[in-house]
C-alpha cells in the first residue's frame, strides 16, 4: 500500500530509488510545457537573436542550478521540499511553504486545463459552449495518472517526451525553410521592448515553482549524480528548449505556441498530439506537487484524495479565467518562491553541514522564526528589487538566514559558557 502512495510524509527508502533514464523522463515531461513557450514568445519579439540566446542560457542556467541544488538535498535526505520545510520553518511554520507552493501548483493546473480546452475548441472549430465542459473533463482526467503515482508519471513521460522531441524537430526544420534559412532568422529585428532583468525574471519564473518542488521526484534518485544530471537536463536544457521554441515561433510565425505553429505549417494531427502530450505530462506532475504540499499541510497520507481535491480547485480556477493571467502569475512566482528553496539549501549546508538528521530523530520547534524571518526579508527584497528579483530573493534570504544562524550559534555558546 505504501509503495503506491509514494511516501508523502516520509523519506523514500533505498529500494524504491530510480535510474537516470526514469528520472529524466519524468522531469523532462514536467518541463515541456506550453506556458514556457508563451513566455519565450514574449522574449522573441523583444530581443535580437544573439541577445535572446544569452538571456535564455543565463536564465535557465540559474534555474537549473537552483533546481539541481535542491535535487541533491532531496536525494541525500529522501525528502521533498515541503518535508524539508519542517527543518527550515518549523513543524507548524512549514505550512507557510505548503500554502505558497500548493497555491502556485493549483494556478499552473488551472492554466494548463484552460489552455487545452480553449485551444482544442479553436483547433477543431467546436462551439464555444464546449469550452467549460472540456475544462471539467480535462481537469479531472489529468489527475488520474497523478493519483496512481510515480510509476504512471514515468510511463506517460517515456511515451510523450520522445514524441514531443520529434514534433519540435519537425517544427524547427519547416520553420527554418519558411524563414529563408538560419541567416534570415539571425538578422530579424525586435519589434517590442523589454529590460534584460525583466526577461531573465520571466525565464527564471516560468518554472521556479516547479524547480522548487521537483524534489518530489529527485528524492527517488539512486545517486547524487542521477539527481543532479536529470534535474539539469530538465530545467537547463529542457526548459531552455521550450523558451527557445516559443521565441522561434514568435519570430517566424508570430505564434509562440508550437501547437499553433504546427497548424500553420500544415501539421494538424501533429499539433493535436503535441497539445495533449505537452499539457498532460505537466498537468499530472503539477497536481502531484499540489498533493505533496497538501499532505504535509493537513498531515495526512491520503495523497489520492488530496490530488482529486486539488484537481477540483484547479478546474474551478480554470473556469474563472486563469488563462488570461499568465505573465503576472510568472512574475509572482519569480518573487515569492525562490526564497523558500534558498532557505532550505542554507539550512542543509550551513546549519547541518550536509548531514541532516532524519525527521524521526530530530526535535523540531513548532516555528523556526529564523527561517520564517529570512523568508519575509528575502521575499520583500525580491518584490522591491528593480533588478533580477528571483536572484535577489535567493541571495538575500540565504544571507539573512546564515546571519541568524550565526547569531544564534554565538548566543548558545555564551549561554553554555555561563
Buried (B, 14 or more C-beta within 10 A) or exposed (E): EEEEBBBBBBBBEEEBBBBBEBBBBBBBBBBBBBBBBBBBBBBBBBBEBEBBBBBBBBBBBBBBBBBBBBBBBBBBBBBBBBBBBBBBBBBEBBBBBBEBBBBBBBBBBBBBBBBBBBBBBBBEEEEEEBBBEBBBBBBBBBBBBBBBBBBBBBBBBBEBBEBBBEBBEBBBEBBBEBBEEEEEBEEBEBEEEBEBBBBBBBBBBBBBBBBBBBBBBBBBBBEBEBBBBBBBBBBBBBBBBBBBBBBBBBBBBBBBBBBBBBBBBEBEEBBBBBBBBBBBBBBBBBBBBBBBBBBBBBEEBBBBBBBBBBBBBBBBBBBEEBBEBBBEBBBBBBBBBBBBBBBBBBBBBBBBEEEBEEBEEEEBBEBBEBBBBBBBBBBBBBBEBEEBBBBBBBBBBBBBBBEBBEEEEEEEEEEEEE
